[in-house]
C-alpha cells in the first residue's frame, strides 16, 4: 500500500468519526482519553504526510 493510499484510509476513518455522536465514538473506542489521543495522532500523521507529498512533488 502506498503512502497516498494509507493517507486516504486514515482520512476516511477520521471523516467517518466526525459524523458520529460522542456516544457513538465512546462505544467504538470505549475510552475518552484514548479516543482523543488517537484523533490527535491521526491528524498529526496526516499533516506530516501532506507535507511529505508536497515536497515529493516539487
C-alpha positions in Angstrom: 0.0 0.0 0.0 1.4 3.4 -0.9 1.6 6.4 1.4 -1.2 8.0 -0.5 -3.4 5.0 -0.1 -2.7 4.8 3.6 -3.4 8.5 3.9 -6.8 8.0 2.2 -7.7 5.3 4.6 -6.9 7.5 7.6 -8.8 10.4 6.1 -11.8 8.1 5.6 -11.7 6.8 9.1 -11.3 10.4 10.5 -14.2 11.6 8.4 -16.4 8.7 9.5 -15.7 9.5 13.1 -16.6 13.2 12.6 -20.1 12.2 11.6 -20.6 10.2 14.8 -22.0 11.5 18.1 -19.9 11.5 21.2 -21.9 8.5 22.4 -21.2 6.5 19.3 -17.5 7.4 19.4 -17.3 6.2 23.0 -19.0 3.0 22.0 -16.3 2.4 19.4 -13.3 3.5 21.5 -14.6 2.7 25.0 -12.1 5.2 26.4 -12.3 9.0 26.0 -8.6 9.7 26.6 -7.6 7.0 24.1 -10.0 8.4 21.5 -8.7 11.9 21.9 -5.1 10.7 21.6 -5.9 8.6 18.6 -7.6 11.5 16.8 -4.7 13.9 17.6 -2.2 11.3 16.4 -4.0 10.6 13.1 -4.3 14.4 12.5 -0.5 14.8 13.1 0.3 11.9 10.8 -2.0 13.3 8.0 -0.3 16.7 8.3 3.1 15.1 8.1 2.1 13.0 5.0 0.6 16.1 3.3 3.9 18.0 3.8 5.9 15.0 2.6 3.8 14.5 -0.5 4.1 18.2 -1.3 7.9 18.0 -1.0 8.0 15.0 -3.2 6.0 16.8 -6.0 8.4 19.7 -6.0 
